[in-house]
Amino acid sequence: MGVSGEDIQFSDEVAKQLGISVECKSRSSIGVYSFYEQAVQHSNKNFREPVVVIKQNRSKPLVVIDAEYFIKLLLHYTTKPEEYRKYYDMYIEIKDAYAKDLVK
């Protein structure tokens, strides 16, 4: 069992700047992916980013977007324009390293 609390621990400075709390889940199958694939097919026709809004009874709606697009949005709204590329490049390096680790 892992440590309780947020799955990604930000420094105080970063947490204050981003204002988000991240919970990560990885399963062999998650039903929302079929909804997302449908959004991808629609978005390919009009060159827009796919977004899925899901809601279950008596719960708040949730929005599902691609992680890379999420990072772009986050950086756009939380960094100075001159710093955006640096942080985005750092994200790509981390993502690529993580992907290589998963393939092993």
C-alpha distances in whole Angstrom, upper triangle without the diagonal:
4,7,9,12,14,12,16,17,21,23,25,28,26,24,28,30,27,27,23,20,18,15,14,14,14,16,18,21,21,24,25,26,29,30,30,32,35,35,35,38,39,39,40,43,44,42,39,36,34,32,31,31,29,29,28,30,30,27,28,29,27,28,27,28,27,25,28,30,28,28,32,32,30,32,35,35,33,35,39,40,41,37,36,37,35,32,32,32,29,27,29,28,25,24,26,24,21,23,24,21,20,23,23
4,6,9,10,9,12,13,17,19,21,24,23,21,24,26,24,23,20,17,15,12,12,12,14,16,19,21,21,24,25,25,29,30,29,31,34,33,33,37,38,37,39,42,42,40,37,34,32,30,29,29,28,28,28,30,29,27,27,28,25,26,25,26,25,23,26,28,25,25,29,29,27,29,32,31,30,31,35,37,37,34,32,33,32,28,29,29,26,24,26,25,22,22,24,22,19,21,23,19,19,22,22
4,7,9,8,11,11,15,17,18,22,20,18,22,24,22,21,19,15,14,12,13,14,16,18,22,24,23,26,26,27,31,31,30,33,35,34,35,38,39,38,40,43,43,41,38,34,33,31,30,30,28,29,28,30,29,26,27,28,25,26,25,26,26,23,26,28,25,25,28,28,26,28,31,30,28,30,33,35,36,32,31,33,31,27,28,29,26,24,26,26,22,23,25,23,20,23,25,22,21,25,25
4,7,8,11,11,15,17,18,21,20,17,20,23,21,19,17,13,12,11,12,14,16,19,22,23,23,25,25,27,30,30,29,32,34,33,34,37,38,37,39,42,42,40,37,33,32,30,29,28,26,26,26,27,26,23,24,25,23,24,24,25,26,23,26,28,24,24,28,28,25,27,30,29,27,29,33,35,36,33,32,33,31,28,29,30,27,25,28,27,24,24,27,25,22,25,27,24,23,27,27
4,6,9,9,12,14,15,18,17,14,17,19,17,16,13,9,9,8,11,13,16,19,23,24,22,25,24,26,29,29,28,31,33,32,32,36,36,35,37,40,40,38,35,31,30,27,26,26,24,24,24,26,25,22,21,23,20,22,22,23,24,21,24,25,22,22,25,25,22,24,27,25,24,26,30,32,33,30,29,30,29,25,26,28,25,23,26,26,22,23,26,25,22,24,27,24,24,27,28
4,6,6,9,12,13,16,14,11,15,16,14,13,10,6,6,6,8,11,15,18,22,22,21,23,22,23,27,26,25,28,30,29,29,33,33,32,34,37,36,34,31,27,27,24,24,23,22,23,23,25,24,21,20,21,18,19,19,20,20,17,20,21,18,18,21,21,18,20,23,22,20,23,26,28,30,26,25,27,26,22,23,24,22,19,22,23,19,19,23,22,19,22,24,22,22,25,26
4,6,10,13,15,17,15,13,17,18,15,15,12,8,6,5,6,9,12,15,19,20,19,22,21,21,25,25,23,26,29,27,27,31,32,30,32,35,35,33,30,26,25,23,23,23,22,23,24,26,26,22,21,22,19,19,18,19,18,15,18,20,17,17,20,20,18,20,23,22,21,23,26,28,29,26,24,25,24,20,21,22,19,17,20,20,16,16,20,18,15,18,21,18,18,22,23
4,6,10,12,14,11,10,14,15,12,13,10,8,6,7,8,12,14,18,21,22,21,24,22,23,26,26,24,26,29,27,27,31,32,30,32,35,34,32,29,25,25,23,23,24,24,25,26,29,28,24,23,23,20,19,18,18,18,14,16,18,15,14,18,18,15,17,20,20,18,19,23,25,26,22,21,22,21,17,18,19,16,14,17,17,14,14,18,17,14,17,20,18,18,22,23
4,7,9,11,10,8,12,13,12,12,11,9,8,10,12,15,18,21,25,26,24,27,26,26,30,30,27,30,33,31,31,34,35,33,35,38,37,34,32,28,28,26,26,27,27,27,29,31,30,26,25,25,22,22,22,21,21,17,19,21,18,16,20,20,16,18,21,20,18,19,23,25,25,22,21,23,21,17,19,20,17,16,19,19,16,17,20,19,17,20,22,20,21,25,25
4,6,8,6,5,9,10,9,10,9,9,9,12,14,18,20,24,27,28,26,29,27,28,31,30,28,31,33,31,31,35,35,33,34,37,36,33,31,27,28,26,27,27,27,28,30,32,31,27,26,26,23,22,22,21,21,17,18,20,17,15,18,18,14,15,18,17,14,16,19,22,22,19,18,20,18,15,17,19,15,15,18,18,15,17,20,19,18,21,23,22,23,26,27
4,5,5,6,8,10,10,12,12,12,13,16,18,21,24,27,31,32,30,33,31,31,35,34,32,34,37,34,34,38,38,36,37,40,39,36,33,30,31,29,30,30,31,32,33,36,34,31,29,29,26,26,25,25,24,21,21,23,20,17,20,20,16,16,20,18,15,16,19,22,22,18,19,21,19,16,18,20,17,16,20,20,17,20,23,21,21,24,26,24,26,29,30
4,6,5,6,9,10,10,12,12,14,17,20,23,26,30,33,34,32,34,32,33,36,35,33,36,38,36,36,39,39,37,39,42,40,37,34,31,32,30,31,30,31,32,33,35,33,30,28,29,26,26,26,26,26,22,23,24,21,19,21,21,17,17,20,18,15,16,19,22,23,19,20,23,21,18,20,22,19,19,23,23,21,23,26,25,24,27,29,28,29,32,33
4,6,5,6,9,10,12,14,16,19,21,25,28,31,34,35,33,35,33,33,37,36,33,36,38,35,35,39,39,36,38,40,38,36,33,30,31,29,31,30,32,33,35,37,35,31,29,29,27,26,26,25,25,22,22,23,20,18,19,19,15,15,17,16,12,13,15,19,19,16,17,20,18,15,18,20,18,18,22,22,20,22,25,25,24,27,29,28,30,33,34
4,5,5,6,8,10,11,13,16,18,22,24,28,31,32,30,32,29,30,33,32,29,32,34,31,31,35,35,32,34,37,35,32,29,26,27,26,27,27,29,30,32,34,33,29,27,26,24,23,23,22,21,18,18,19,16,14,16,16,12,12,15,13,10,11,14,17,18,14,15,17,15,12,15,17,15,14,18,19,17,19,22,22,21,24,26,25,26,30,31
4,5,5,6,7,8,10,14,16,20,23,27,30,30,28,30,28,29,32,31,28,31,33,31,31,35,34,32,34,37,35,33,29,26,27,25,26,25,26,27,29,31,30,26,24,24,21,21,21,21,21,18,19,19,16,15,17,16,12,13,16,14,11,13,17,20,21,17,17,20,19,15,17,20,18,16,20,21,19,20,24,23,22,25,27,26,27,30,32
4,6,5,8,11,13,17,20,23,26,30,33,33,31,33,30,31,34,33,30,33,35,32,33,36,36,33,35,38,36,33,30,27,28,26,27,27,28,28,30,32,30,27,24,25,23,22,23,23,23,21,21,21,18,16,18,17,13,14,16,13,10,13,15,19,20,17,18,21,20,17,19,22,20,19,23,24,22,23,27,26,25,28,31,30,30,34,35
4,6,9,12,14,18,20,24,26,30,33,33,31,32,29,30,33,31,29,32,33,30,30,34,34,31,33,35,33,31,28,25,26,24,26,26,27,28,31,33,31,28,25,25,22,21,22,21,21,19,19,18,15,14,15,14,10,10,12,10,7,9,12,15,17,14,14,17,17,14,16,19,17,17,20,22,20,21,25,25,24,27,29,29,30,33,34
4,6,9,11,15,17,20,23,26,29,29,27,28,26,26,29,28,25,28,30,27,27,31,30,28,30,32,30,28,25,22,23,21,22,22,24,25,27,30,28,25,22,21,19,18,18,17,18,15,16,15,12,11,13,11,7,9,11,9,7,9,13,16,17,15,14,17,16,13,15,18,16,15,18,20,18,19,22,23,22,24,27,27,27,30,32
4,7,10,14,16,20,23,26,30,29,27,28,25,26,30,28,26,29,30,27,28,32,31,29,31,34,32,30,26,23,24,21,22,21,22,23,25,27,26,22,19,19,17,17,18,18,19,17,18,17,14,13,15,13,10,12,14,11,10,13,16,19,21,18,17,21,20,17,18,21,20,18,21,23,21,21,25,26,24,26,29,29,29,32,34
4,6,10,13,16,19,22,26,25,23,24,22,23,26,25,23,26,27,25,26,29,29,27,29,32,30,28,25,21,22,19,20,19,20,21,22,25,23,20,17,17,15,14,15,15,17,14,16,16,12,12,15,13,10,13,15,13,11,15,18,21,23,20,18,21,21,17,18,21,19,17,20,22,19,19,23,23,21,24,27,26,25,29,31
4,7,10,13,17,20,23,23,21,23,21,22,25,24,22,26,28,25,26,30,30,28,30,33,32,30,27,23,23,20,20,19,19,20,21,24,22,19,17,17,15,15,15,16,17,15,17,17,14,14,17,16,13,16,18,16,15,18,22,24,25,22,21,23,23,19,19,22,20,18,21,22,19,19,23,23,20,23,26,24,24,27,29
4,6,10,13,16,20,20,18,20,18,19,23,22,20,23,25,23,24,28,28,26,28,31,30,28,25,22,21,19,19,18,18,19,21,23,22,19,17,17,14,14,14,14,15,12,15,16,12,13,16,15,13,16,18,17,16,19,23,24,26,23,21,23,22,18,18,21,19,16,18,20,17,16,20,20,17,19,22,21,20,24,25
4,7,10,13,17,17,15,18,16,18,21,21,19,22,25,23,24,27,28,27,29,32,31,29,26,23,21,19,18,18,17,18,19,22,21,17,17,17,14,14,14,15,15,13,16,17,14,15,19,18,16,19,22,21,20,22,26,28,29,26,24,26,25,21,21,23,21,18,20,21,18,17,20,20,17,19,22,20,19,23,24
4,7,10,14,14,13,16,15,15,19,19,18,20,23,22,22,25,27,25,27,30,30,28,26,22,20,19,18,18,18,19,20,23,23,19,19,18,15,15,13,14,14,12,15,17,14,15,18,19,17,19,22,22,21,23,27,28,30,26,24,25,25,21,20,22,20,17,18,19,16,15,18,18,14,16,19,17,15,19,21
4,7,10,11,10,13,13,13,17,17,16,19,21,21,21,24,26,25,27,30,30,29,26,22,20,19,17,18,17,18,18,21,22,19,19,18,15,15,13,15,14,13,16,18,16,17,21,21,20,22,25,25,25,27,30,31,33,30,27,28,27,24,23,24,22,19,20,21,18,16,19,19,15,16,19,17,15,18,20
4,7,8,9,12,13,12,16,17,16,18,21,21,21,23,25,25,26,29,30,28,26,23,21,20,18,20,18,20,20,23,24,22,22,21,17,17,15,16,15,14,17,19,18,19,22,23,22,24,27,27,27,29,32,33,34,31,28,28,28,25,23,24,23,19,20,21,18,15,18,17,14,14,17,15,12,15,17
4,5,6,10,12,11,14,16,16,17,20,21,21,23,25,25,26,30,31,29,27,24,21,21,19,20,18,20,19,23,24,22,22,21,18,19,16,17,17,16,19,21,20,22,25,25,25,27,30,30,30,32,36,36,37,34,32,32,31,28,27,28,26,23,23,24,21,18,20,20,17,16,19,17,14,16,18
4,7,10,12,11,13,16,16,16,19,21,20,22,25,25,26,29,31,29,28,25,22,22,20,22,20,21,21,24,26,24,25,23,21,21,18,19,18,18,21,23,22,24,26,27,27,30,32,33,33,34,38,38,39,36,33,33,33,30,28,29,28,24,24,25,22,20,21,21,18,16,18,17,14,15,17
4,6,9,8,10,13,13,14,16,18,18,20,22,23,24,27,28,27,26,23,20,19,17,19,17,18,18,21,24,22,22,21,18,18,15,17,17,17,20,22,21,23,26,26,27,29,31,32,32,34,38,38,39,37,34,33,34,31,29,30,29,25,25,26,24,21,22,23,20,18,21,20,17,18,20
4,6,6,8,10,11,12,14,16,16,18,20,21,22,25,26,26,24,20,17,16,14,15,13,15,15,18,20,18,19,17,15,15,12,14,15,16,19,20,19,21,24,24,24,27,29,29,30,32,36,36,37,35,32,32,33,30,27,29,28,24,24,26,24,21,23,24,20,19,22,22,18,20,23
4,5,6,7,9,11,12,14,15,17,18,19,21,23,25,24,22,20,16,15,12,13,11,13,13,16,19,17,18,16,14,14,12,14,15,17,20,20,20,23,25,25,25,28,30,30,31,34,37,37,39,36,33,34,35,32,29,31,31,27,27,29,27,23,25,27,23,22,25,25,22,23,26
4,5,5,6,9,10,11,12,15,16,16,18,21,22,21,19,16,13,11,8,10,8,11,12,16,18,16,16,13,11,11,8,11,12,14,17,17,17,20,22,21,22,25,26,26,28,30,33,33,36,33,30,31,32,29,26,28,28,24,24,27,25,22,24,26,23,21,25,25,22,23,26
4,5,5,6,9,10,10,12,14,15,16,19,20,20,18,15,12,11,10,12,11,14,16,19,22,19,19,16,14,12,9,11,11,13,16,16,16,19,21,21,22,25,26,27,28,30,33,33,35,32,29,29,30,28,25,27,27,23,22,25,23,20,21,23,21,19,22,23,19,20,24
4,5,5,6,9,10,11,13,14,16,18,19,19,18,16,12,12,10,13,12,15,16,19,22,20,20,17,15,14,12,13,13,16,19,18,19,22,23,23,25,28,28,29,31,33,36,35,37,35,32,32,33,31,28,30,30,26,25,28,27,23,24,27,24,22,25,26,22,23,26
4,5,5,6,9,10,11,12,15,16,17,18,16,14,10,9,7,9,9,12,14,17,20,18,18,14,13,11,9,11,13,16,18,17,18,21,22,21,23,26,26,27,29,31,34,33,36,34,31,31,33,30,27,29,30,26,26,29,27,24,26,28,25,23,27,28,24,26,29
4,5,5,6,9,10,10,12,15,16,15,13,11,7,7,6,9,10,14,16,20,22,20,18,15,13,10,8,8,9,12,14,14,14,18,18,18,20,23,23,24,26,28,31,30,32,31,27,27,29,26,24,26,26,22,22,25,24,20,22,25,22,21,24,25,22,23,27
4,5,5,6,9,10,11,13,15,15,14,12,9,10,9,13,14,17,19,23,25,23,22,19,16,14,11,11,11,14,16,15,17,20,20,21,23,25,25,27,29,30,33,32,34,32,29,28,30,28,25,26,27,24,23,26,25,21,22,25,23,21,24,25,22,23,26
4,5,5,6,9,10,11,13,14,13,12,9,10,9,12,13,16,19,22,25,23,22,18,17,14,12,13,13,17,18,17,19,22,22,22,24,27,26,28,30,32,34,33,35,34,30,30,33,30,27,29,30,27,26,29,28,24,26,29,26,24,28,29,26,26,30
4,5,5,6,9,10,11,11,10,9,5,6,7,10,12,16,18,22,24,22,20,16,15,12,10,10,11,15,16,14,16,19,19,18,21,23,23,24,27,28,31,30,32,31,27,28,30,28,25,27,28,24,24,27,26,23,25,28,26,24,27,29,26,27,31
4,5,5,6,9,10,10,9,8,5,8,9,13,15,19,22,25,27,25,23,19,17,14,12,10,10,14,14,13,15,18,18,18,21,23,22,24,26,28,30,28,31,30,26,26,28,26,23,24,26,22,21,25,24,21,22,25,24,21,25,26,24,24,28
4,6,5,7,10,10,10,10,8,11,12,15,17,21,23,27,29,27,26,22,20,17,15,14,14,17,18,16,19,22,21,21,24,26,26,27,30,31,33,31,34,33,29,29,31,29,26,27,29,26,24,28,28,24,25,28,27,24,27,29,27,27,30
4,5,6,7,9,9,9,8,10,11,14,16,20,23,26,28,26,24,21,19,16,15,14,15,18,19,17,19,22,21,21,24,26,25,26,29,31,32,31,33,33,29,29,32,30,26,28,30,27,26,29,29,26,27,30,29,27,30,32,29,30,33
4,5,5,6,5,6,5,9,11,14,17,21,24,27,29,27,24,21,19,15,14,12,12,16,16,13,16,19,18,17,21,22,21,23,26,27,29,27,29,29,25,25,28,26,23,25,27,24,23,26,27,23,25,28,27,25,28,30,28,28,32
4,6,5,7,8,8,12,14,18,20,24,27,30,32,30,28,24,22,19,17,14,14,17,17,15,18,20,19,19,23,24,23,25,28,29,30,28,30,30,26,25,28,27,23,25,27,24,23,26,27,23,24,28,27,24,27,30,28,28,31
4,6,8,11,11,14,16,19,22,25,28,31,33,31,29,25,24,21,19,17,17,21,20,18,21,23,22,22,25,26,25,27,30,31,32,30,32,32,29,28,31,30,27,28,31,28,26,30,30,27,28,32,31,28,31,34,31,31,35
4,6,9,10,13,16,18,21,25,28,31,33,31,28,24,23,20,19,17,17,20,19,17,19,22,20,20,23,24,22,24,28,29,30,27,30,30,26,26,29,28,25,27,29,27,26,29,30,27,28,32,31,29,32,34,32,33,36
4,7,9,12,16,19,22,25,29,32,33,31,28,25,23,19,18,15,15,18,16,14,17,19,17,17,21,21,20,22,25,26,27,24,26,27,23,23,26,25,21,23,26,23,22,26,27,24,25,28,28,26,29,31,30,30,34
4,6,9,13,15,19,22,26,29,30,27,25,21,19,16,14,12,12,15,14,11,14,16,14,14,18,19,17,19,22,23,24,22,25,25,21,21,25,23,20,22,25,22,21,25,25,23,24,28,27,25,28,30,29,30,33
4,6,10,13,16,20,23,26,28,25,22,19,16,13,11,8,8,12,11,8,10,13,12,11,15,16,15,17,20,21,23,21,24,23,19,20,23,21,18,20,22,19,18,22,22,19,21,25,23,22,26,27,26,27,30
4,7,10,13,17,20,23,25,22,20,16,14,10,9,7,8,11,12,9,11,15,14,14,16,19,18,19,22,24,26,24,27,26,22,23,25,23,20,22,24,20,20,24,23,20,22,25,23,22,26,27,25,26,30
4,7,10,13,17,20,21,19,16,13,10,7,6,5,8,11,13,10,11,14,14,13,15,18,18,18,21,23,26,25,28,26,23,24,26,23,21,23,24,21,21,25,24,21,23,26,24,23,27,28,26,27,31
4,6,10,13,17,18,16,14,10,8,6,5,7,10,13,15,13,13,17,17,16,18,21,21,21,23,26,28,28,31,29,26,27,29,26,24,26,27,23,23,27,25,22,25,27,25,24,28,28,26,28,31
4,7,10,13,15,12,10,6,6,5,6,9,13,15,18,15,14,18,19,17,19,22,22,21,24,26,29,29,32,31,27,29,31,28,26,29,29,25,26,29,28,25,28,30,27,27,30,31,28,30,34
4,7,10,12,10,9,6,5,6,8,11,14,17,20,18,17,20,22,20,21,24,25,24,26,29,32,32,35,33,30,31,33,30,28,31,31,27,28,31,29,26,29,31,28,27,31,31,28,30,33
4,7,8,6,6,4,6,9,11,15,18,20,23,21,20,23,25,22,23,27,27,26,28,31,34,35,38,36,33,34,36,32,31,34,33,30,31,34,31,29,32,33,30,30,34,33,31,33,36
4,6,6,8,7,9,12,14,18,21,22,25,24,23,26,28,26,26,30,30,29,31,34,37,38,41,39,36,37,38,35,33,36,36,32,33,36,33,31,34,35,32,31,35,34,31,34,36
4,5,8,9,12,15,17,21,24,26,29,28,26,29,31,29,29,33,33,32,33,37,40,40,43,41,39,40,42,38,37,40,39,35,37,39,37,34,37,39,35,35,39,38,35,37,40
4,7,9,12,16,18,22,25,26,30,28,26,29,31,29,29,32,33,31,32,36,39,40,43,41,38,40,41,38,37,40,39,36,37,40,37,35,38,39,36,36,40,39,36,39,41
4,6,9,13,15,19,22,23,26,25,22,26,27,25,25,29,29,27,28,32,35,36,39,37,35,37,38,34,33,36,35,32,34,36,33,31,35,36,32,33,36,35,33,36,38
4,6,10,13,16,20,21,24,22,20,23,24,22,22,25,26,24,25,29,32,33,36,34,31,34,35,31,30,34,33,29,31,34,31,30,33,34,31,32,35,35,32,35,38
4,7,10,13,17,18,21,19,17,21,22,19,20,24,24,22,24,27,30,31,34,32,30,32,33,30,28,31,31,28,29,32,30,28,31,32,30,30,33,33,31,33,36
4,7,10,13,15,18,16,14,17,19,17,17,21,21,20,22,25,28,29,31,29,27,28,30,26,25,28,27,24,25,28,26,24,27,29,26,26,30,29,27,30,33
4,7,10,12,14,13,11,14,16,14,15,18,18,18,20,23,26,26,29,27,24,25,27,24,22,25,25,21,23,26,24,22,25,27,24,24,28,28,26,28,31
4,7,9,12,11,9,13,14,13,14,18,18,18,20,23,26,26,28,26,23,24,25,22,20,23,23,19,20,23,21,19,22,24,21,21,24,25,22,25,28
4,6,9,7,7,10,11,10,12,15,15,16,18,20,23,23,25,23,20,21,22,19,17,20,20,16,17,20,19,16,19,21,19,19,22,23,21,23,27
4,6,5,6,9,10,11,12,14,15,17,18,20,23,22,24,22,18,19,20,18,15,17,17,14,14,17,16,13,15,18,16,15,19,20,18,20,23
4,5,5,6,9,10,10,12,14,15,16,18,21,20,22,20,16,17,18,15,12,14,14,11,11,14,13,10,13,15,13,13,17,18,16,19,22
4,5,5,6,9,10,11,12,14,15,16,19,18,19,17,14,13,15,12,9,11,12,9,9,12,12,9,12,14,13,13,17,18,17,19,22
4,5,5,6,9,10,10,12,14,15,18,17,19,17,13,14,16,14,11,13,15,11,12,15,15,13,15,18,17,17,20,22,21,23,26
4,5,5,6,9,10,11,12,14,17,17,19,17,14,15,16,13,11,14,15,11,13,16,15,13,16,19,17,17,21,22,21,23,26
4,5,5,6,8,10,10,11,14,14,16,14,10,12,13,9,8,11,11,8,10,13,12,11,14,16,15,16,20,20,20,22,25
4,5,5,6,9,10,10,13,12,14,12,9,10,12,10,7,11,12,10,11,14,14,13,16,18,18,19,22,23,23,25,28
4,5,5,6,9,10,13,12,15,14,10,13,15,12,10,14,15,13,14,18,17,16,19,22,21,21,25,26,25,27,30
4,5,5,6,8,11,12,15,13,10,12,14,10,10,14,14,11,14,17,16,16,19,21,20,21,24,25,25,27,30
4,5,5,5,8,9,11,9,6,9,10,7,7,11,11,10,13,15,15,15,18,20,20,21,24,25,25,28,30
4,6,6,8,7,11,10,7,10,12,10,10,13,14,13,15,18,18,18,21,23,23,24,27,28,28,30,33
4,6,8,9,13,12,10,13,15,12,13,16,17,16,18,21,20,20,23,25,25,26,29,30,30,32,35
4,7,9,12,10,9,13,13,11,12,15,15,14,17,20,19,20,23,24,24,25,28,29,29,32,34
4,6,8,6,6,10,10,9,10,13,13,14,16,18,18,19,22,23,24,25,28,29,29,32,34
4,6,5,6,10,11,10,12,15,15,16,18,20,21,22,24,26,26,28,30,31,32,34,37
4,5,5,8,10,10,11,14,15,16,18,20,21,22,24,25,26,28,30,31,32,34,36
4,6,7,8,10,11,13,14,16,17,19,20,22,23,25,26,28,29,31,32,34,36
4,6,5,6,9,10,11,13,15,16,17,19,20,22,23,25,26,28,29,31,33
4,6,5,6,9,10,11,12,14,16,16,18,20,21,22,25,26,27,29,31
4,6,5,6,9,10,10,12,14,15,16,18,20,21,23,24,26,27,29
4,6,5,6,9,10,11,13,14,16,17,19,20,22,23,25,26,28
4,5,5,6,9,10,11,12,14,15,16,18,20,21,23,25,26
4,5,5,6,9,10,10,12,14,15,16,18,20,21,23,25
4,5,5,6,9,10,11,12,14,15,17,19,20,21,23
4,5,5,6,9,10,11,12,14,16,17,19,20,22
4,5,5,6,9,10,10,12,14,15,16,18,21
4,5,5,6,9,10,10,12,14,15,17,19
4,5,5,6,9,10,11,12,14,16,17
4,5,5,6,9,10,11,12,14,16
4,5,5,6,9,10,11,13,15
4,5,5,6,9,10,11,13
4,5,5,6,9,10,11
4,5,5,6,9,10
4,5,5,6,9
4,5,5,7
4,6,6
4,6
4
